[in-house]
Amino acid sequence: MIRSHSQGTEERTAGTDLLFLIAVVTIALSAIPAGNTQGLERNFILIGQVFSHECPVPGWLNKEPSFSFILIPTDTDQMALSAEDARRYVRQYFPRTKSALFEGYHFVVMPDTNIDPFTSKQIAWLEEAFREHGMGAFMSVGADVSGSYQNDWINSPLHDELPVNLEDQYRVGDSFTIVIVKEEPEVLSMFRENDIEGFMGSCPCARCYPRPGSTTWADAKYTGTGLVYPWLVSWNLGVEGGMIWTVSDDLDHQWWWPGGVRMQSTNPYAGDVFLNIAFHSFGRPLPEDIELVHEIRDRFDIYETNRLLIRGVIEWADKLGANTRKAEDALGEVKDLYDEAVQNYAAGEYEQSLSSLSDAMEESKNALDIAYDTKKTAMFYIYAVEWLATTGTLLLSGSVLYTLMVRRRLYRSIETTRLVSREE
């Protein structure tokens, strides 16, 4: 079917508007305050293919109450994103000044990142942030980077900040499992008992060449050929610089995203691995009991879903004119317990955090019941008033109809007239 230019433009504009709406909603949800985390707050910039339906990172960061993030989409698989759209998002969401970047953000995540929309000045700011202001980064170098964007990266000053050389790397088409080669710190090795080396990863990947001075944390062992190439590589850019990480596959692939784009559930600890990488980059102690922390993070996620549900019911009841004070007080008690759980979590007191979070979840059920009861009471009065109004109108109409048409109390006969001639 031949499509006219105007029709194609309208469809692309509609897709772009929806893309922008998703970005605004996601950013708004990520900006929700998460209690006192005792100065451990860290702000992330996600650049590239970063929408939540194409990237697992927003979901992972939402499970960590001390982390917040902004999205700057420059690549997408499932929606139309023109070069001008990408430049517009960069203009809107990338920090406007160097000081805003250096002081406001701590870590950059770059999955399938197209850096062409960035200006040379913005690239220079990022380079300075990595080298002199301790900003860390995590980048996937497989998939689109090893295909569409490889030359852009090689010609960028940021290429020198990566712990791998992209000039000689090439795509690998086989599935793989990882082999942990660095035991300490236990960024990866703490997951060995969870069979992390048995989870299958998928292609396309990149055959990486680590730079001298970098650290390889794990290799990828490809199932089709048995070849082994570096998978997770990092280095630290000096005393003042940040820790930069690269991974040879991509975050929307099978190893990283259980139930993601490929709908293949493999590694339920992928988010915990990513958060371990972030913790280690910030110098934050790694959790000793990862199973306990994994459960807490899942409950943080469930709590946020419950909180949004309760808040939605309260707002609905408020629009109906109900008195929502009792429901608001109940939600406030839940928030107090949640803040206590967050404080314990930030202090590394994970068992106390789980206990407080369990209490918050129980109280959230009570708060939800109160909110629903408030809404149902308001709706009952609305239905009652509407029923009375409808019934009253029906009775009045019936009474008038009965009086006029059946009883004829107001009916009076009139004499008939007829036309007669003058002679009569």
Phi, psi and omega in degrees: 000132179274129181251133179290157180298319182294322179293317179297323179294319179297319181292320179295321179295319179297317178296321179294320178298319178294320177301315180296321179297317178299319180298315182296316181296316181296317180295320180297318180293325181288345182271003181294127181295148186233036173083183183278118179247022171054048175074013181264010181297138177224134182253131183251149168245123178256121186235132177119232179268088197237358179293149189296338178276355180234356186213132182279348189299316178304321177295321178294315182292330177293341178276350181251105190295344181265003182248141172225168187203160169236157181247135173231092183285125173235003179205145176204144179267329194252356180225156177289127177220103181281169178298322180291322176300314181298317178296325179294318178295322177297315179298322185284320193247340178286140181309141185280338181228161177298318182296324178296322178289311185293321185269337187260345186225151189234343187205140179242131176248128187230083173268129180048051191271121170270114183263001181300325180293347181277145176281163178298327178293317179294322176298318179296322177298315179298317179300317179293322179298318179293320188274326191238351185234016171072014180285131178266172180205153175224125186227136172268129184250005174270193176053238187293328180293320178281356178244277189289324192250008186299313182295323178299320180289319181299324181274001181263147174301337180291342180300325180289345180274349183276145179282358176235153178264120183275351186295323185257357184285155177214166185286146174240135189255008183259157171287167187207165165236160181262155176234114181289128181243351178236120186272323184235138350297164188276048178300316178252322190296337178294345181264002183300320180291346175267015177062039180295335179279358178258351181286136185273135173255164185234159181272175002280144178239178178241138171279108189267150175239099181298146177280155174302135181094353178274170181238127175263121182269328180203150175256159172257124177256112188276131191289328184287324186245341185078003179289151181235123178230155179302140182248302180246121185228145179214164165203163180249129184276064175079186183294318183269350185274171179265176178263125184247132183238146169228149175232142192279350175253216181220157189284343175265017177262175195300321185292323187271334191233087176299124180072022183274221184302319182275356177055040178238109182278116181235301190244099180289351182258013182301315179297323178292325176297313180299316180291328172299318178299316179294315179303311182296323179295327180272358184075021180270138182301139177283146179295142179276323180250091186291330178296317179296314180295322177301317179294318180298316180297321177297323180287327173302318180295316179294319179301316182297322176296316179296320181297317179294325178294313179298315180299322178295318179294319179298316179295324177296313180297322179297321178293334177278358178089013182281157173276107186263013185301316182296318179293320178297318179297319179296319178293326177297321177295322176297317181297322178298316178295321179296316178300322177296319178297320180295317180297317178295321179296314180296329180276359181081010178268077192288324180293318176295324178297316179297321179296313180295323180291323176296318177297320179296322179294321178294316179294330179294329175295317178297316180297322179294320177299316179296318180296317179294318178298319178298317179294316181295322177298316179298317180293327178298313180296322177296315179295320180297314179297316180296322179294316179297319179295318180293315180296317179298318178297319179297315180296318179296316179297318179295320179297315179297316180297318180295318181294317185280317190260336183255300180285333180054039179296331180260012183270131178228126181287148176242154180288144178280150177241155178218158182272126179236157180279167183292328180298326180286000000 
